[in-house]
């Protein structure tokens, strides 16, 4: 155990308690940073980088861009064809009724401010007297953070304003920074992540005190997703193949449910996860999904929120082992039997909107106390990488390759399903359709579905179908693949920051 102090650059420097390793963290507040006193040592540099490169990528209560209430992965899935929620008031997200005045826009835009903090930290570290290896590692982590955050914002909003260091050094001057062009934004993402990947280690062993820090594997995973979304199939295929190399150490876990168990944290399938620890960093998955009468969970907080729509749930094949992490029928503590048949009859039924995406520590809930879970929250894993790789191969080569079929079948075999034969596909489009559905079953509520549908060109039709099934209206069109910038940003831009088309 050790004590680590985290410093954040800004008007007031606040220390965040992060659960990156099994550490006991101290929290301190500083009114300013004296450059002659801090940072000067290697431990200062580590604290500064950890605080500013990692603080945005948290899932601690309602903090961090991966939190369970307003996090980018969670909201992205609610915007997809299977995302549902019992709580009314979430219709703009669930059924794509975005508007410029919607407060949900602000929830995600707030992460963009961390770009400036990361850039300022890069400037600080560059000026420090450190060994080349140490300095290059910390700078690479910062560039990874900046590239990853830029990708996440671009995915939701498109290009954003990004201030350079000279602008950031003049905080009292009123300067309006316009949005980057699409080309500039894409180049920025690639440049940052590529630079970081060239320095960082492939991965960290789960026993390492460095586990949880950024790696080459993480950089390349984000780049893979970027190349897929920009339909650069050859580059995506190359990166997908790269991630299968032995140097990274990734492999599919033999049991699907075990991936998300407290006892199996840091498993070899995990590319990067938010490292959680009791009293340090804890997420709120179970209270957001469990109904209040679910048996065996009497000590847990339960709000009966997020659901997998019944329409999508019914696409799972019988015997699919991934269903072991979805609660779709149960007898409540008062003796009421809940199921699709019983609960779809009335909106006051607990499973009216869909099945429960339990996912983590399903049925035993060993990582959760009250409303807080210390089970690591997985952001990217190998199954995501290899199925993207399979898709990239087929799209790039316009043929069903043996390797693409192999990876699709590896995922199906683990789920206890029969393997596909070549004769099962009428053409490459049929393969892509089956792979799209397989990814939906494999990666539910892991932040992939909206991106998958957009990349496939089927997002608009999928949302229209979703709304038609449940009797809801939608505003969705091609423009709604991105959400609007907050109106406050447009107002402050004084005509120099343009709103996304269609809003």
N, C-alpha and C positions, 0 to 999 in steps of 0.2 A: 504494500500500500504506500502511496505517496501523496503529497499535497501539491496541486498544480493551480496556479493563479492564471486566469484568463483576462486579457485586456482587450477592449474594443475601442477603436478609434472613432471619435465623434466629438460633438460639443461637450458632452459629459461621457466619460469613459466608464462603462458598466461591465462588470465581470459576470459572465454567464456560467452556470454550472452545467457542464456537458458530461454525458456518460460515455465517452469515447473508449475508455478502458476501465478496468476495475480500480478506480482511483477515488480517493476522498478529496473533494474539490473545495477550495476556499473561495469565497465571494467577497470582493472588495470594490469600493467605488473611488474613482479618482476624478478630480475636477479638471485636471489637465495633465498632459504628459510633457515632462521636461526632457527634451532630446538629449541633454547631457547626462542624464541620470538613467533614463529608460527609453528605449532598450539599449543595453550595452553588452550583455553577456549572452551566451548560447541559450541558457535557460530563459532569459528574457525573450529571445527570438522565438523559442518554442511556444511560450505562453501567448505571445502576440499573434503568431500564426494560427495557433489552435483556436484562439478566441475569434479571430476575424475570418479565417477560411472555413470554419466548421459551424459557426453559430447559427447560420441560416438553415443548415441542413439538419435541423433537429426535429424531434417529435416528442416534446416534453409538455404534457398537459395540452394547453392551447398555443404553445410557442413552437416556432419553426415551420418551415414550408412543407413538412411532411406530417403535420398534426392531423388528428382524426376528424376535426370539425371543418377546417377550411383549407387543408393541405392540398397541394397541386395534384397529387396522385388520386386522392379520394374524390375531389371534385371532378376531375377528368373522367373518372369512371361513372359518377352519377350523371354526367352529360352523355353517356353512351347508351346503347340500346338496352342494356340490362339493368342500369342503375335505377333504383327506386328508393323511396323513403316514406315511412309512415307519417312523419311530421308534415303537415300542410304548411305552406309558406315557402317551400323549396321548389315550387313549380318552375320559376325562371331557369333554374339549373337543370332540373329533371327533364323538362320538355322544351328547352331552348327557346325561352321567351326573354332573352337578354335585352336590356335597354341601357342607355348611357347613364341613367340615374339610379341604376340598381346598386345597392350597397355591396352586393357580392363581388362586384368588380374591384372594389377597394381591398377586399380580403387578400387577393393574390398580388395586386400591384405593390403592396407594402414590402414584398421581398426584394423588389428592384433596388431599393435604397442601399442594400448591402453591396452592390457593385462598387460604389464609391469607397466604402470601408475597406474592401479588398484591395482596390487600386492604391489607396493611401498606405496600406500595409506593405504592398510590394515596394513602394518608394522607400519606406523605412528600412526594410530588410536589405535592399540593394545598397544602402549606405552604411551598413554595419560591417564591422571588422570580424568576419567569420571565415572559417575554412571554406574552400570552394565546395567541397562535398556537402557540408551542412547548409551553406547558403543556397546552393542549387536545389537541394531537396525542398527547403522551405518555399523557395520561389515557385518550384513546380507545383507544390500543393496549392499555393495561392492562384496560380494560373489554371489549375484544374477547377478550383472553386469558381473562378470567374467564368470559365467556359461552360461549366455545368449550369450555373445560375443563368447565364445568357441563353443557353438552350431551353431551359425550363420556361423562361419568360417569353422567348420567341415562339415556343410551342403554343402558348395560350394567347398571346397578344400580337405576335409578329415582332418586327423590329422595335426596339425601345431606345430612348436617349441614353447614351453612355458618355459620361464626362471623363476627360483626360485629367492627368495629374495636375497640370497647370491651372485648369479651371477649379479643381477641388481645393487648391491652395489659396483661392480667393473667395472664401465663403461669404464675405460681406458684400461682394459685388453682385448685382443682379444680372445673371446671365441665363438666357434661355437656351437649352441644349435641344436641338431638334432630334427627331428619331433618326437612327441610321437608315440607310437604304436597305432593301432586302439583300443586295449583294454584299454590302458592308457588314451587315449583321451576320450573314452566313460565314463570311471570311473570318470575322472575329471569333466565332465559335470554334471553327476548325483550327485556327492558329493557336488559340489558347490551349485546347485539348491536345493537339499534336505536340506542342512544346512540352507540356506536362508529361505526356506519355513517354517521351524520349528520355526522361530522367528518372521517373518513379519506378520502384520495384514492381515485378509482375503481380505479386500479392504478398500478404503476410500470413505466416502460420498462425493458427488459432491460439497457440501458446505465447505468441509474441506480445510484448507490451505495446507494440506499434499497431496491433490489430485494430481496425477501425479507422486508420488514417487512409488517405487517398492513395490509389495505386494505378499502375499502368492498366490493369484490368478494368478498373472503373472508368478511366479516361476513354479506353477503346470501346467500352459498352455504350457510353453516352454518344461517342462518335458514330457507332453502329446505328443507333437509333436516329441520329441526325441524318446520316446518309440514306437510311430507309425512308424517312419522311420527305427528303428532297429527291427521292427516286434516283439516286446515284447508285444503281444496282451493282456495278462492277466494284466500286469502292466498298460497298456494304458486304459483298461476297468476300472480298479480301480480308476485311476486318473480322467477319464471322469466322472465317477459317483460322485467322490469327488467334482468336480466343479459345479455339479447341486445342491449341498446342499444350504439351505437357508442362511447359515452364510455368503456366498460370496455376496449374493444380486444380482446376475446376472439374467436377464430375456430377452426374445426376445421382441424387440420393435414391436408394432402393425403395423407400416408402414415402409416398407423397405427404401424408399427414405429419410425418416426423419432421419435415422441413420446418414446420412452424411451431415446434415444441420447445419449451424452455430447456429441457434436458439435451436438446440437440442444436443449441445455438452454435454459431460459427461453423456450421457444416460446410462440406466442400462444394455444395451447390450455390452457396451465397457468394455473390460478387461484391456486394456492399449492402450493409444494413446499418440502421441507426442502433448503436449499442446502448441498451437500456440496463438500468441497475436500480434496485429499490432505494428510494430516497435521493437519487441523483438525477435520473432521467427515466420517466415512465409515461407510457402512452395510454390512451383511453379507448381502445378498440371495443372491448366487451360491453361497456355501458352503452355504446352507440349502436350495437346490433342486437343485444339480447332482449327478449320481451320480459316483462316484469313477473310473469308467472312461470318462468322456466325452472324446472325442478333441479335440485342439486346445486343451486347457485344462490342460495338464500343470503349469503354474506356479501354478494356482489351488488353493485349499483347497476340498474338496467333501465334503459330509456326507450327500447324498442324502435330504433331508427332505421338504419340502412337495410335494404333488401335486394335480392336478385329477383327480377321480375319473373312471374310464373311463366310467361311466354318464352323467356330464354331458358329458364330452368328445365322446361319440358324438352329441350333439345339434347340434354344429356342422355347417353345410352344406358340402358339397364346394366347394372353391375360395375359401373364406373366407380373406381375406388376414391376418386376425388369428391364424390358425394359424401364421404365420411367427414368432410370438413364443412358441410352445409347442413343446417338443421331445417328439414322440410316437413316434419311431422313430429308431434310430441303430445304428451298428456300433461297439462298444466298442474300446478300445485292445488288448484281447486277442483281437479278432476275433469276439466274441459279438454276434449280432444281437438287438437289443432292440425290442420292439413290444408292442402290446396282445395280439395273438394269442400271441406267444412267451412273454410274461412273466406273463400271468394264470394260468398253470397251476400256479404254486408261489409261496408267500409269500417265498421266499428270492431271487426274481428282482427286479432293481433297479426295474423298472417295474410290479411287481405291483399296487401301489395306485393307479397312475394315470400321467398324462402330466406332464411337467415344465413348470411355469409360468416359463419363462426370463425373459420380459418385457423386462428391461433389457439393452441392448447384446447382444442375442441372437446367438449364434454367434461374435462377434468379442471380446466381453468386454473392450473397450478401456478401460473405466473401472475395472476391477478389478485389483488386485495382491494376490496371496495370498488373504486372505479379506475384503479391504476394498475397497469401491467408492466412487469420488468422483462418480459420476453422480447428479444431483439425484433425490431420492426424491419422486415426485409424490403429493400428498395429494388435491387436488381439481382437476378439469379440466372444460373446457367441454362435452365430450360427456356427462358426468354431468349437468350443469346442464340442457342442452336436452332430454334424454330425460326428466328429472324434470318439466320444463315441459310436455312432451307428455302425460305421464301426468296431471298436475294439470289440464290443459285438459279431457281426456276425462272424468275423474272429476267435475270441477266442473260441466261443462255436460251431462254424460250423453249425449254424442254425439262422433263421430269428426270433429274439426275438420280443415280443410285444413292448418292450421299444424302440428297434432299429427302428421298423416301426413307432412308435409314433413320434420320433424325426424327421424322414424323412418327415412325413406328416405335422408336425408343420411348417417346413420350406416351404413346398409346399402350405399350406393353406395361409400363409402370402403373398405368391406370387400370390394368387388368382387362384391357380390351384387345380384340383381335387385330392382327397386323393387316395393313392394306397391301394388296397385290397390285401390280401395274394394271391389271385388267379392271381394277376398280375405278380407274380414272378414264373418262372419255377424252380428255385433253388437258392442257396445262391449266386452263381456267378452272376446271373441275378440281384439280389438285389444290389450287390456291383457295378455292372456296372451302374445301375440307380442312385445309391448314388454318384458315381464318377462324373457323368454328372451333378447331382443336385448341388454338391459342386462347379463345374465349373461355373454354372449359378449364384449361390449365392455369390461366393467369387471372382469374376473376378477382376483382378488387385489388389488383396490383398496379393499376394506373396505365394499362396497356390498350384497353379496348377502344377508346376514342381515337387514339393514334392509328390503330390498326384499320378502323373503318374509314378514316380520312385518307390514309395511304391507299386503301383499296378502291376508293372512289364511291363507296356505298354508304357513307355517313348520312347524307341527307335522307335517302330513302329509308335507312334503318330507323332514324328518329321519327320520320313520318309514320312508319309502321308501328313503332312503339306507342306513339300517341293515339293512333287509330284503335289499337287493341284496348287501351284503357279509357277511351273516350275523352282524351285531352286535346286541346288545341296547341299548335306550335307555330313559331315564326321561322322555323329553320329554312335556310337556303345555303348556298355555297359560302356566303359571307360568314355564316354562323359557325364555321369551323374554327374561327377565332372569336374571342370575346372582346367587347368594347373596352377601350381605355376609360378609366374613371373620368367623369365630367370635370372634376377639379383639376386634373392634369391638362385637359384641353383648355380650360379657362386660364390657368396659369401660363400656358404656352403662348397666349396672345397671338394666335394665328400661325405660330411657327411649329406647333405640334398638331398634326392632323389625326382625326379620328379614323378608325378602321372603316373600310367601305361597308355600306349597308346599315350603319347606325346613325 
